[in-house]
C-alpha cells in the first residue's frame, strides 16, 4: 500500500517563446501562439489526470508568468500564483528547495520555470546529481515529496511532453 505523499510537486517548463534579441531583455520574452497551443495540450491532459495544484509559484520572467496563467486557467480549482526569483533560469536548486519547504502546508505545488533550473531541480530533488534530462519547453514533471527535511528525497511519478499530450 502506497502512502499519500506530503506534497505532489509539478515542475513545468514555460512554453515556446520568442527568440532572444539584443534589443529586448530576456525577461520580457513572450510565449508565441504555437507555444501557447502546445502548453494547453499538455495542461489539458494533466487536468484529465486530476492535476489540480493548490498553489502556483512562477518565475517573474514574462514567459513563465504567461505559462503560470495558462496553467491556472486550464487546471481545475482556484489557486493563487506567487512570483519568486528562486525560479529564474539561473536559479539554484537548493534555494528552490528552501522555497518549496516554506509552502509545505500545500498538498500540491506547480512551479513554472526555465532551463537549466528545471532539469537541475529534478536531479536535486531525486538525489541524482548526474541525471541528465532533456527538459523540453512545455514539459511537465511530477515528483512526490514524502518529507521536508533539509535534504530532499523525491519520487519521480511521471513526465508529460507535448508530443505525448496530443
N, CA and C atoms as a LAMMPS dump frame, in Angstrom:
ITEM: TIMESTEP
0
ITEM: NUMBER OF ATOMS
498
ITEM: BOX BOUNDS ff ff ff
-5.0000000000000000e+02 5.0000000000000000e+02
-5.0000000000000000e+02 5.0000000000000000e+02
-5.0000000000000000e+02 5.0000000000000000e+02
ITEM: ATOMS id mol type element x y z
1 1 1 N 0.84 -1.186 0
2 1 2 C 0 0 0
3 1 3 C 0.884 1.247 0
4 2 1 N 0.676 2.136 -0.968
5 2 2 C 1.458 3.356 -1.08
6 2 3 C 0.827 4.442 -0.22
7 3 1 N 1.649 5.064 0.593
8 3 2 C 1.168 6.168 1.406
9 3 3 C 1.036 7.422 0.559
10 4 1 N 0.088 8.263 0.898
11 4 2 C -0.087 9.525 0.188
12 4 3 C 1.112 10.421 0.492
13 5 1 N 1.697 11.049 -0.544
14 5 2 C 2.843 11.922 -0.297
15 5 3 C 2.431 13.167 0.48
16 6 1 N 3.398 13.797 1.112
17 6 2 C 3.13 15.069 1.774
18 6 3 C 2.78 16.134 0.745
19 7 1 N 3.442 16.057 -0.43
20 7 2 C 3.185 17.051 -1.473
21 7 3 C 3.415 16.438 -2.854
22 8 1 N 2.506 16.771 -3.764
23 8 2 C 2.722 16.495 -5.175
24 8 3 C 3.322 17.769 -5.764
25 9 1 N 4.48 17.632 -6.38
26 9 2 C 5.177 18.775 -6.961
27 9 3 C 5.18 18.622 -8.477
28 10 1 N 4.727 19.656 -9.158
29 10 2 C 4.696 19.666 -10.616
30 10 3 C 5.652 20.746 -11.1
31 11 1 N 6.613 20.352 -11.932
32 11 2 C 7.604 21.29 -12.451
33 11 3 C 7.334 21.46 -13.941
34 12 1 N 6.945 22.671 -14.327
35 12 2 C 6.521 22.973 -15.685
36 12 3 C 7.481 23.972 -16.316
37 13 1 N 8.123 23.545 -17.396
38 13 2 C 8.947 24.5 -18.134
39 13 3 C 8.03 25.336 -19.004
40 14 1 N 8.328 26.621 -19.121
41 14 2 C 7.493 27.518 -19.92
42 14 3 C 7.351 27.008 -21.353
43 15 1 N 6.318 27.482 -22.034
44 15 2 C 6.086 27.112 -23.429
45 15 3 C 7.07 27.793 -24.367
46 16 1 N 6.962 27.465 -25.646
47 16 2 C 7.851 28.038 -26.659
48 16 3 C 7.674 29.558 -26.671
49 17 1 N 8.798 30.266 -26.611
50 17 2 C 8.786 31.729 -26.527
51 17 3 C 9.499 32.345 -27.721
52 18 1 N 9.369 33.649 -27.814
53 18 2 C 10.072 34.409 -28.845
54 18 3 C 11.571 34.152 -28.736
55 19 1 N 12.241 34.236 -29.879
56 19 2 C 13.699 34.173 -29.857
57 19 3 C 14.23 35.424 -29.179
58 20 1 N 15.384 35.291 -28.565
59 20 2 C 16.006 36.444 -27.924
60 20 3 C 16.572 37.414 -28.955
61 21 1 N 16.523 38.681 -28.635
62 21 2 C 17.071 39.739 -29.482
63 21 3 C 17.902 40.666 -28.611
64 22 1 N 19.011 41.172 -29.155
65 22 2 C 19.856 42.079 -28.36
66 22 3 C 19.109 43.309 -27.843
67 23 1 N 18.072 43.734 -28.582
68 23 2 C 17.335 44.94 -28.178
69 23 3 C 16.248 44.656 -27.137
70 24 1 N 16.009 43.374 -26.834
71 24 2 C 14.94 43.022 -25.892
72 24 3 C 15.533 42.256 -24.708
73 25 1 N 15.284 42.714 -23.497
74 25 2 C 15.771 41.959 -22.331
75 25 3 C 15.147 40.559 -22.286
76 26 1 N 15.94 39.588 -21.858
77 26 2 C 15.482 38.197 -21.811
78 26 3 C 14.208 38.037 -20.986
79 27 1 N 14.091 38.776 -19.888
80 27 2 C 12.931 38.601 -19.009
81 27 3 C 11.622 39.087 -19.637
82 28 1 N 11.694 39.771 -20.794
83 28 2 C 10.484 40.258 -21.464
84 28 3 C 10.058 39.398 -22.645
85 29 1 N 10.756 38.304 -22.896
86 29 2 C 10.364 37.409 -23.993
87 29 3 C 9.006 36.781 -23.68
88 30 1 N 8.146 36.739 -24.701
89 30 2 C 6.767 36.284 -24.538
90 30 3 C 6.564 34.929 -25.216
91 31 1 N 5.544 34.2 -24.779
92 31 2 C 5.165 32.968 -25.467
93 31 3 C 4.671 33.3 -26.872
94 32 1 N 4.937 32.384 -27.81
95 32 2 C 4.398 32.535 -29.162
96 32 3 C 3.122 31.698 -29.243
97 33 1 N 2.254 31.941 -30.231
98 33 2 C 0.992 31.178 -30.311
99 33 3 C 1.19 29.663 -30.316
100 34 1 N 2.175 29.159 -31.046
101 34 2 C 2.417 27.713 -31.063
102 34 3 C 2.807 27.213 -29.673
103 35 1 N 3.557 28.026 -28.943
104 35 2 C 3.938 27.658 -27.577
105 35 3 C 2.725 27.582 -26.666
106 36 1 N 1.825 28.54 -26.802
107 36 2 C 0.594 28.521 -26.01
108 36 3 C -0.252 27.299 -26.345
109 37 1 N -0.357 26.988 -27.647
110 37 2 C -1.169 25.848 -28.094
111 37 3 C -0.639 24.542 -27.5
112 38 1 N 0.663 24.306 -27.62
113 38 2 C 1.247 23.072 -27.105
114 38 3 C 1.159 22.996 -25.581
115 39 1 N 1.34 24.128 -24.936
116 39 2 C 1.231 24.179 -23.48
117 39 3 C -0.188 23.818 -23.039
118 40 1 N -1.179 24.328 -23.72
119 40 2 C -2.565 23.999 -23.393
120 40 3 C -2.837 22.503 -23.569
121 41 1 N -2.254 21.888 -24.594
122 41 2 C -2.422 20.447 -24.796
123 41 3 C -1.88 19.67 -23.608
124 42 1 N -0.697 20.038 -23.165
125 42 2 C -0.088 19.361 -22.015
126 42 3 C -0.962 19.547 -20.775
127 43 1 N -1.402 20.767 -20.552
128 43 2 C -2.172 21.054 -19.342
129 43 3 C -3.572 20.432 -19.386
130 44 1 N -4.174 20.341 -20.553
131 44 2 C -5.473 19.655 -20.657
132 44 3 C -5.325 18.18 -20.329
133 45 1 N -4.253 17.562 -20.811
134 45 2 C -4.004 16.152 -20.475
135 45 3 C -3.738 16.015 -18.978
136 46 1 N -2.991 16.946 -18.403
137 46 2 C -2.732 16.909 -16.962
138 46 3 C -4.041 17.058 -16.182
139 47 1 N -4.933 17.93 -16.642
140 47 2 C -6.227 18.102 -15.977
141 47 3 C -7.024 16.803 -16.01
142 48 1 N -6.928 16.061 -17.122
143 48 2 C -7.611 14.768 -17.222
144 48 3 C -7.061 13.773 -16.208
145 49 1 N -5.82 13.98 -15.792
146 49 2 C -5.19 13.115 -14.788
147 49 3 C -5.363 13.682 -13.382
148 50 1 N -6.3 14.631 -13.227
149 50 2 C -6.637 15.231 -11.928
150 50 3 C -5.517 16.056 -11.316
151 51 1 N -4.687 16.663 -12.147
152 51 2 C -3.675 17.59 -11.642
153 51 3 C -4.387 18.885 -11.299
154 52 1 N -4.349 19.255 -10.032
155 52 2 C -5.025 20.461 -9.546
156 52 3 C -4.185 21.072 -8.43
157 53 1 N -3.095 21.761 -8.776
158 53 2 C -2.227 22.31 -7.742
159 53 3 C -2.967 23.302 -6.848
160 54 1 N -2.595 23.299 -5.582
161 54 2 C -3.224 24.223 -4.642
162 54 3 C -2.565 25.599 -4.675
163 55 1 N -1.356 25.676 -5.24
164 55 2 C -0.619 26.937 -5.342
165 55 3 C 0.321 26.829 -6.53
166 56 1 N 0.481 27.949 -7.244
167 56 2 C 1.447 28.016 -8.342
168 56 3 C 2.527 29.012 -7.965
169 57 1 N 3.775 28.608 -8.137
170 57 2 C 4.918 29.508 -7.984
171 57 3 C 5.505 29.709 -9.367
172 58 1 N 5.833 30.945 -9.702
173 58 2 C 6.335 31.25 -11.037
174 58 3 C 7.558 32.14 -10.978
175 59 1 N 8.42 31.934 -11.95
176 59 2 C 9.498 32.879 -12.221
177 59 3 C 8.849 34.218 -12.573
178 60 1 N 9.516 35.328 -12.281
179 60 2 C 8.959 36.626 -12.676
180 60 3 C 9.163 36.956 -14.154
181 61 1 N 9.87 36.104 -14.911
182 61 2 C 10.068 36.335 -16.335
183 61 3 C 8.722 36.188 -17.048
184 62 1 N 8.473 37.031 -18.056
185 62 2 C 7.175 37.095 -18.716
186 62 3 C 6.686 35.742 -19.225
187 63 1 N 7.539 34.983 -19.907
188 63 2 C 7.098 33.708 -20.488
189 63 3 C 6.685 32.71 -19.416
190 64 1 N 7.322 32.745 -18.252
191 64 2 C 6.928 31.869 -17.147
192 64 3 C 5.621 32.353 -16.52
193 65 1 N 5.46 33.661 -16.367
194 65 2 C 4.198 34.193 -15.827
195 65 3 C 3.031 33.842 -16.745
196 66 1 N 3.247 33.931 -18.069
197 66 2 C 2.196 33.556 -19.013
198 66 3 C 1.889 32.07 -18.9
199 67 1 N 2.92 31.258 -18.73
200 67 2 C 2.745 29.81 -18.557
201 67 3 C 1.931 29.529 -17.296
202 68 1 N 2.263 30.203 -16.203
203 68 2 C 1.528 30.024 -14.946
204 68 3 C 0.071 30.439 -15.096
205 69 1 N -0.186 31.523 -15.829
206 69 2 C -1.563 31.987 -16.027
207 69 3 C -2.367 30.961 -16.828
208 70 1 N -1.76 30.369 -17.845
209 70 2 C -2.454 29.344 -18.631
210 70 3 C -2.723 28.116 -17.759
211 71 1 N -1.747 27.728 -16.938
212 71 2 C -1.946 26.59 -16.031
213 71 3 C -3.1 26.867 -15.077
214 72 1 N -3.158 28.057 -14.547
215 72 2 C -4.232 28.405 -13.622
216 72 3 C -5.592 28.368 -14.307
217 73 1 N -5.616 28.755 -15.568
218 73 2 C -6.865 28.746 -16.336
219 73 3 C -7.31 27.33 -16.697
220 74 1 N -6.384 26.483 -17.125
221 74 2 C -6.727 25.163 -17.659
222 74 3 C -6.932 24.114 -16.568
223 75 1 N -6.115 24.163 -15.53
224 75 2 C -6.205 23.139 -14.48
225 75 3 C -7.366 23.436 -13.546
226 76 1 N -8.031 22.402 -13.048
227 76 2 C -9.198 22.629 -12.186
228 76 3 C -8.818 23.241 -10.843
229 77 1 N -9.777 23.949 -10.267
230 77 2 C -9.601 24.523 -8.936
231 77 3 C -9.198 25.985 -8.986
232 78 1 N -9.306 26.604 -7.848
233 78 2 C -8.905 28.001 -7.673
234 78 3 C -7.627 28.015 -6.851
235 79 1 N -6.71 28.896 -7.225
236 79 2 C -5.448 28.965 -6.503
237 79 3 C -4.795 30.309 -6.754
238 80 1 N -3.86 30.639 -5.889
239 80 2 C -3.046 31.834 -6.072
240 80 3 C -1.814 31.492 -6.892
241 81 1 N -1.225 32.514 -7.491
242 81 2 C 0.064 32.397 -8.153
243 81 3 C 0.997 33.406 -7.504
244 82 1 N 2.128 32.925 -7.047
245 82 2 C 3.136 33.773 -6.417
246 82 3 C 4.386 33.789 -7.276
247 83 1 N 5.003 34.957 -7.386
248 83 2 C 6.256 35.077 -8.128
249 83 3 C 7.431 34.906 -7.186
250 84 1 N 8.482 34.223 -7.673
251 84 2 C 9.684 34.046 -6.867
252 84 3 C 10.917 34.069 -7.751
253 85 1 N 11.91 34.819 -7.325
254 85 2 C 13.184 34.87 -8.043
255 85 3 C 13.924 33.547 -7.966
256 86 1 N 13.531 32.659 -7.069
257 86 2 C 14.178 31.345 -6.967
258 86 3 C 13.946 30.507 -8.225
259 87 1 N 12.984 30.893 -9.078
260 87 2 C 12.665 30.131 -10.284
261 87 3 C 13.209 30.74 -11.576
262 88 1 N 14.083 31.749 -11.476
263 88 2 C 14.663 32.305 -12.703
264 88 3 C 15.577 31.262 -13.349
265 89 1 N 15.905 31.431 -14.633
266 89 2 C 16.684 30.397 -15.332
267 89 3 C 17.97 29.98 -14.621
268 90 1 N 18.675 30.912 -14.028
269 90 2 C 19.937 30.586 -13.374
270 90 3 C 19.769 30.417 -11.861
271 91 1 N 18.54 30.132 -11.429
272 91 2 C 18.279 29.867 -10.02
273 91 3 C 19.018 28.618 -9.556
274 92 1 N 19.112 28.472 -8.252
275 92 2 C 19.809 27.325 -7.671
276 92 3 C 18.807 26.346 -7.07
277 93 1 N 18.978 25.047 -7.365
278 93 2 C 18.045 24.051 -6.831
279 93 3 C 17.928 24.077 -5.305
280 94 1 N 19.016 24.296 -4.594
281 94 2 C 18.942 24.309 -3.13
282 94 3 C 18.114 25.492 -2.632
283 95 1 N 18.199 26.63 -3.308
284 95 2 C 17.372 27.785 -2.928
285 95 3 C 15.895 27.515 -3.228
286 96 1 N 15.639 26.835 -4.352
287 96 2 C 14.252 26.499 -4.673
288 96 3 C 13.704 25.489 -3.67
289 97 1 N 14.529 24.561 -3.211
290 97 2 C 14.094 23.603 -2.199
291 97 3 C 13.658 24.338 -0.93
292 98 1 N 14.416 25.347 -0.535
293 98 2 C 14.037 26.121 0.656
294 98 3 C 12.706 26.835 0.427
295 99 1 N 12.481 27.327 -0.777
296 99 2 C 11.191 27.964 -1.116
297 99 3 C 10.056 26.944 -1.045
298 100 1 N 10.281 25.757 -1.588
299 100 2 C 9.266 24.688 -1.523
300 100 3 C 8.939 24.377 -0.072
301 101 1 N 9.956 24.289 0.757
302 101 2 C 9.758 23.964 2.175
303 101 3 C 8.913 25.016 2.893
304 102 1 N 8.96 26.273 2.455
305 102 2 C 8.136 27.307 3.094
306 102 3 C 6.652 27.116 2.781
307 103 1 N 6.367 26.327 1.756
308 103 2 C 4.971 26.064 1.356
309 103 3 C 4.564 24.625 1.666
310 104 1 N 5.203 24.034 2.658
311 104 2 C 4.973 22.611 2.965
312 104 3 C 3.535 22.283 3.355
313 105 1 N 2.75 23.277 3.736
314 105 2 C 1.344 23.023 4.092
315 105 3 C 0.474 22.786 2.861
316 106 1 N 0.98 23.12 1.697
317 106 2 C 0.218 22.922 0.46
318 106 3 C 0.251 21.445 0.062
319 107 1 N -0.881 20.891 -0.361
320 107 2 C -0.863 19.492 -0.822
321 107 3 C -0.194 19.322 -2.183
322 108 1 N -0.213 20.395 -2.997
323 108 2 C 0.425 20.293 -4.308
324 108 3 C 0.856 21.675 -4.796
325 109 1 N 2.038 21.711 -5.374
326 109 2 C 2.587 22.946 -5.937
327 109 3 C 2.882 22.732 -7.411
328 110 1 N 2.68 23.769 -8.204
329 110 2 C 3.147 23.784 -9.571
330 110 3 C 4.175 24.897 -9.683
331 111 1 N 5.334 24.57 -10.235
332 111 2 C 6.404 25.539 -10.435
333 111 3 C 6.517 25.836 -11.926
334 112 1 N 6.424 27.096 -12.331
335 112 2 C 6.599 27.496 -13.725
336 112 3 C 7.971 28.141 -13.842
337 113 1 N 8.863 27.493 -14.606
338 113 2 C 10.244 27.942 -14.617
339 113 3 C 10.894 27.738 -15.979
340 114 1 N 12.207 27.618 -15.98
341 114 2 C 13.048 27.638 -17.169
342 114 3 C 14.144 26.58 -17.067
343 115 1 N 14.808 26.376 -18.185
344 115 2 C 16.066 25.643 -18.189
345 115 3 C 17.194 26.646 -17.961
346 116 1 N 18.249 26.276 -17.317
347 116 2 C 18.592 24.93 -16.88
348 116 3 C 18.035 24.545 -15.505
349 117 1 N 17.299 25.458 -14.859
350 117 2 C 16.841 25.163 -13.498
351 117 3 C 15.915 23.957 -13.433
352 118 1 N 14.997 23.793 -14.382
353 118 2 C 14.043 22.682 -14.3
354 118 3 C 14.762 21.34 -14.195
355 119 1 N 15.673 21.066 -15.104
356 119 2 C 16.358 19.763 -15.08
357 119 3 C 17.27 19.638 -13.866
358 120 1 N 17.917 20.715 -13.468
359 120 2 C 18.769 20.678 -12.271
360 120 3 C 17.936 20.421 -11.022
361 121 1 N 16.752 21.018 -10.953
362 121 2 C 15.882 20.833 -9.792
363 121 3 C 15.379 19.4 -9.703
364 122 1 N 15.002 18.815 -10.837
365 122 2 C 14.568 17.413 -10.836
366 122 3 C 15.694 16.526 -10.313
367 123 1 N 16.902 16.702 -10.829
368 123 2 C 18.045 15.897 -10.386
369 123 3 C 18.295 16.078 -8.891
370 124 1 N 18.192 17.312 -8.415
371 124 2 C 18.414 17.618 -6.995
372 124 3 C 17.355 16.96 -6.11
373 125 1 N 16.094 17.076 -6.509
374 125 2 C 15.002 16.521 -5.702
375 125 3 C 15.028 14.998 -5.66
376 126 1 N 15.547 14.388 -6.732
377 126 2 C 15.635 12.924 -6.791
378 126 3 C 16.952 12.404 -6.223
379 127 1 N 17.814 13.319 -5.795
380 127 2 C 19.143 12.981 -5.26
381 127 3 C 19.959 12.181 -6.27
382 128 1 N 19.872 12.624 -7.507
383 128 2 C 20.612 12.007 -8.616
384 128 3 C 21.383 13.107 -9.347
385 129 1 N 22.474 13.606 -8.778
386 129 2 C 23.159 14.753 -9.372
387 129 3 C 23.663 14.523 -10.793
388 130 1 N 23.904 13.283 -11.184
389 130 2 C 24.399 13.002 -12.532
390 130 3 C 23.265 12.838 -13.546
391 131 1 N 22.01 12.922 -13.104
392 131 2 C 20.868 12.754 -14.001
393 131 3 C 20.885 13.82 -15.091
394 132 1 N 20.733 13.38 -16.314
395 132 2 C 20.614 14.293 -17.456
396 132 3 C 19.201 14.159 -17.992
397 133 1 N 18.535 15.287 -18.153
398 133 2 C 17.139 15.294 -18.577
399 133 3 C 16.966 16.301 -19.703
400 134 1 N 16.419 15.871 -20.818
401 134 2 C 16.138 16.751 -21.947
402 134 3 C 14.789 17.411 -21.668
403 135 1 N 14.827 18.513 -20.939
404 135 2 C 13.612 19.173 -20.45
405 135 3 C 13.077 20.106 -21.533
406 136 1 N 12.138 19.62 -22.314
407 136 2 C 11.571 20.369 -23.436
408 136 3 C 10.646 21.479 -22.956
409 137 1 N 10.447 22.468 -23.814
410 137 2 C 9.521 23.552 -23.496
411 137 3 C 8.113 22.975 -23.362
412 138 1 N 7.414 23.379 -22.32
413 138 2 C 6.066 22.895 -22.063
414 138 3 C 6.012 21.543 -21.367
415 139 1 N 7.156 20.987 -21.006
416 139 2 C 7.186 19.668 -20.353
417 139 3 C 6.792 19.8 -18.881
418 140 1 N 6.052 18.806 -18.408
419 140 2 C 5.578 18.777 -17.03
420 140 3 C 6.062 17.495 -16.364
421 141 1 N 6.668 17.65 -15.195
422 141 2 C 7.186 16.517 -14.425
423 141 3 C 6.505 16.512 -13.068
424 142 1 N 6.091 15.327 -12.631
425 142 2 C 5.535 15.184 -11.285
426 142 3 C 6.531 14.44 -10.41
427 143 1 N 6.802 15.037 -9.264
428 143 2 C 7.642 14.42 -8.237
429 143 3 C 6.858 14.459 -6.929
430 144 1 N 6.788 13.334 -6.245
431 144 2 C 6.144 13.291 -4.93
432 144 3 C 7.205 13.477 -3.851
433 145 1 N 6.876 14.3 -2.879
434 145 2 C 7.769 14.565 -1.755
435 145 3 C 7.174 13.948 -0.501
436 146 1 N 7.961 13.127 0.163
437 146 2 C 7.487 12.433 1.367
438 146 3 C 7.979 13.059 2.656
439 147 1 N 8.847 14.052 2.555
440 147 2 C 9.313 14.765 3.741
441 147 3 C 9.852 16.12 3.318
442 148 1 N 10.109 16.948 4.289
443 148 2 C 10.648 18.28 4.032
444 148 3 C 11.918 18.504 4.845
445 149 1 N 12.717 17.457 4.971
446 149 2 C 13.98 17.571 5.696
447 149 3 C 14.916 18.506 4.938
448 150 1 N 16.066 18.784 5.501
449 150 2 C 16.995 19.714 4.866
450 150 3 C 17.492 19.204 3.518
451 151 1 N 17.504 17.888 3.337
452 151 2 C 17.897 17.288 2.065
453 151 3 C 16.669 16.619 1.454
454 152 1 N 16.302 17.006 0.226
455 152 2 C 15.086 16.431 -0.369
456 152 3 C 15.27 14.982 -0.773
457 153 1 N 14.161 14.286 -0.818
458 153 2 C 14.143 12.925 -1.335
459 153 3 C 12.797 12.711 -2.007
460 154 1 N 12.763 12.969 -3.31
461 154 2 C 11.524 12.864 -4.051
462 154 3 C 11.437 11.573 -4.833
463 155 1 N 10.228 11.275 -5.278
464 155 2 C 9.965 10.105 -6.115
465 155 3 C 9.379 10.59 -7.437
466 156 1 N 10.039 10.242 -8.537
467 156 2 C 9.536 10.604 -9.86
468 156 3 C 8.296 9.774 -10.15
469 157 1 N 7.184 10.427 -10.464
470 157 2 C 5.936 9.722 -10.769
471 157 3 C 5.676 9.669 -12.267
472 158 1 N 5.852 10.791 -12.968
473 158 2 C 5.658 10.778 -14.405
474 158 3 C 6.207 12.034 -15.057
475 159 1 N 6.315 11.944 -16.404
476 159 2 C 6.76 13.058 -17.247
477 159 3 C 5.771 13.152 -18.404
478 160 1 N 5.344 14.373 -18.712
479 160 2 C 4.409 14.6 -19.803
480 160 3 C 4.977 15.652 -20.736
481 161 1 N 5.058 15.312 -22.021
482 161 2 C 5.53 16.26 -23.036
483 161 3 C 4.403 16.573 -23.993
484 162 1 N 4.56 17.628 -24.791
485 162 2 C 3.512 17.99 -25.745
486 162 3 C 3.319 16.897 -26.783
487 163 1 N 4.366 16.177 -27.121
488 163 2 C 4.243 15.085 -28.098
489 163 3 C 3.326 13.973 -27.56
490 164 1 N 3.404 13.716 -26.262
491 164 2 C 2.549 12.699 -25.645
492 164 3 C 1.13 13.194 -25.38
493 165 1 N 0.97 14.496 -25.272
494 165 2 C -0.306 15.067 -24.846
495 165 3 C -1.355 15.151 -25.956
496 166 1 N -0.95 15.097 -27.201
497 166 2 C -1.973 15.253 -28.253
498 166 3 C -2.264 13.959 -28.97
